[in-house]
Amino acid sequence: MKRPKFNRVEIDLDHLKQIIERAALSDSDRKDLDAAIETLAYLTVELDNKRTTLKRLRGMLFGARTEKASTVLSGADDAKLEPEANAAGEGPAPAGATKPKRKGHGRNGAASYRGADKIDVPHATLKPQDPCPACAAGKLYEINPPSVLVRITGRAPLGARAFACQKLRCNACGEVFLADTPAEAGANKYDETASAMVGLLKYGTGFPFYRLARLQAGLGIPLPVGTQWQIVEQAADLLDPAHHELLRQAAQGEVLHNDDTPVKILAMMGAAAPQRDDSDPQRTGMFTTGIVARLGALRIALFFTGTHHAGENLAELLEQRARELPKPIQMCDALSRNYAGEIDTILANCLSHSRRKFVDVITSFPDECKVVIEALREVYHNEKIAAVDEMTPAQRLAWHRKMSKPVMRKLHKWATACIKKKQVEENSGLGEAIGYMLKHWRKLTLFLRVAGAPLDNNICERILKIAILHRKNALFFKTLNGARVSDIFMSLIHTAELCNADPFDYLVTLLRCHAEVRASPARWMPWNYREALARLAA
């Protein structure tokens, strides 16, 4: 079929908006059409200014794909061989090719069901030390572990028990006698497990209040949105001492990762926004900052939501740092708002961010980008070996100096030659990627000079995913207090996950032992609260 001829027509954006105003449209239709036109205008400007590629444009519209070296490099090779077929990602698979099975997609073993109720089932007729019924010569002994059968049942996230206390009335005097409330009923309608579950669903998995309210109503155990908010707000006040202790201990970390993502707080927007006392009263940005602190083998995840960006939040955190400690290593990308201002840190930049700039333009410059990606693949392979062998920071530094330093020196020499010999146009996508790498080379290669310096900021970007998930589902915070409650829950939940602790059990324990937590919060961190609980029970 012959493709119809396309006639390009130049239309001003303001003219399009005037046409929409003259049209008889509903408010919702006009809003949708305005958004579509704004998107079209933005994409047109990006393409006209050559600030993006078709591949990056697809990522903006449909989401980014994997950046694994094997996928990226094979995609570049395919693009050279079959540019038309692979431009849309629809190239035919080679004859006889089979798709490899992905790792980690087998069945879960019985040991994975840690939260299941354990029920011991003895043998109906036999017990240890009985004579063997098969041979009559030997005795039976118990084999551990036993054979485990797992059966899954469905139930509401929040259950309920209704205690029907009997009432008796005298037919002569009318006196009413009420049965005593059983001890297991407790004093509060919503106990600590309810508070922990609502907080975990909302701030640990991004499950909005209104969805939980609808689910609970359908299961016959209503839990209105307003009630959920009251539950988590009251719980956050009890969790606050543990959260403050997390902040204090994180400030003592050897390595601090930080980054942020945009957020909306309605009380800080529009006419309702209060007068800012900041040095820049015109600032309108709002962020959720993620900070991951490393203290030896421990990892602490912190969240800060408000008008301060990542660098300012890190600077405030480091005010709690002990003065006798050496300067911490700060890992972030090269965005200026990630820097900690007046606080002195050893700054490292994210190698993954630099690599991504080459991934974005690999279809246009496959040979040049392949040089960078393969070099960094070797560096990350060395990092994996250091992790598997559980090297100390000093051993890891010596290992990278031996194995990765020659690779990075060769890469730097190649990148410098590309610019000096004008083999690459500096304003092209490849030129900008090389320029970024050379400009931040010292910070990108800190792992070759300082023990314990990380390669990238991936761990911080991973914890920010839950903040992004929360934003996608709940869209905004109504007030700063709502953001504060979110920060407390998310910090405790994700620190527990990084320490391989059960977040639900940890939250329940903090709420039940809130008086002890307030008295000595350092004993109730995700990595040691079990010991504190055992001491309390003893």
Secondary structure, 3 states (H helix, E strand, C coil): CCCCCCCCCCCCHHHHHHHHHHCCCCHHHHHHHHHHHHHHHHHHHHHHCCCCCHHHHHHHHHCCCCCCHHHHHHHHHHHHHCHHHHHCCCCCCCCCCCCCCCCCCCCCCHHHCCCCCCCCCCCCCCCCCCECCCCCCCECCCCCCCCCCCCCCCCCCCCCCCCCCCEEECCCCCCEEECCCCHHHCCCCCCHHHHHHHHHHHHHHCCCHHHHHHHHHHCCCCCCHHHHHHHHHHHHHHHHHHHHHHHHHHCCCCEEEEEEEECCEHHHCHHHCCCCCCCCCCCCCCEEEEEEEEECCEEEEEEEEECCCHHHHHHHHHCCCCCCCCCCEEEECCCHHHCCCCCCCEEEECHHHHHHHHHHCCCCCHHHHHHHHHHHHHHHHHHHHHHHCCCCHHHHHHHHHHHCHHHHHHHHHHHHHHHHCCCCCCCCHHHHHHHHHHHCHHHHCHHHCCCCCCCCCHHHHHHHHHHHHHHHHHCCECCHHHHHHHHHHHHHHHHHHHCCCCHHHHHHHHHHCHHHHHHCHHHHCCCCHHHHHHHHHC
